[in-house]
Amino acid sequence: MEFKAFKMDGLGNDFVIIDQRHDEFELTNDQVKKICNRSFIGCDQLIFIKKNEKNDADVEFYNSDGSLSGACGNGTRCVAYLLSKEMNKDKIILGTKSGNLESKILGEKLVETKIGSAKIKWEEIPLLKELNTINLNYKIIDKNNKEHFGGTAVNVGNPHIVFFIKNIEDFNLEIIGPEIENDKLFPEKCNVTLAKIINENHIKVKVWERGAGLTKACGTAACATAYAAKINGKIKNKTEIEFELGKLSIFIDESKNISMSGPVSNIDQINIKI
């Protein structure tokens, strides 16, 4: 099988995008994993664009381990930018597993996406049992064997746990991330974020992404971090989330709806033979 696709990224969070609006075909789980594998094409997520008569398109997100993802903020922004160029319009509405997402092109390679409202009830995360989601009192251990208790659980299309700590480099996320992701407390697994508050307008993070592992950036993690910071009284309505390669701006309105804006990459067309 041979087909064309696109390669894009948002702050290094990279995607292979396959347009199936006019030529729909199935890929097996093994084929999805092969495309995502860094020894083949390589990406954090594989995205399918599907035809939709009501929206500009539908999108499906697959993690690099082949699992289906409920939402992908940076992926949504990349697809919105791709379709905006094709359709010559600055507003794109995409249907996702988590609902319709509206994106606006703010400038050249600059896209804002309305993610919607966050969920913090224990059964909405979901958790295995009822706990205080603002502080799960979850224990993590740093490189010096010191214990830290905390963790705020937020669902913004995907389940997240956010730890606010003094120094994110004190923790080995490659060890902590998969342990928490696969903890039975999270029946649908979860994304894990370590966050350091620089000030109320600036938060630095490292993210372990459910089904993908360590990632250079994660849009829904940025939204979850900002919302967790707000409900913990650390920020007001707006902040910037800093990743390895740059920042995403997050805004939470009076109705608790979250918007994220930031850069996307060039659009590269690639050929895939699998």
FENSULGI-V616313 format. One line per field, one symbol per residue. psi: psi as a letter, one per 40 degrees, with the letter a starting at -180 (. if undefined). A space follows every 50 residues. Layout:
psi=???
This chain:
psi=hhiiiihiihfehiihhhhfdeghiihiddddddddheecdhidihhhhi hhddidiiihhhieeeihidihddddddddddddddefiehhhhhideih hhihhdahfhhhhhdaiiheideediidihihedgefhhihaeefiihha hhhhhfdihihhhhidhdeeigdddddddddehedgdfaiihhhhhhdae ehhhiihhhhedahidihddddddddddddeefdibeiihhhadeaihhh hhadeeihihiaiiaihhhihhh.
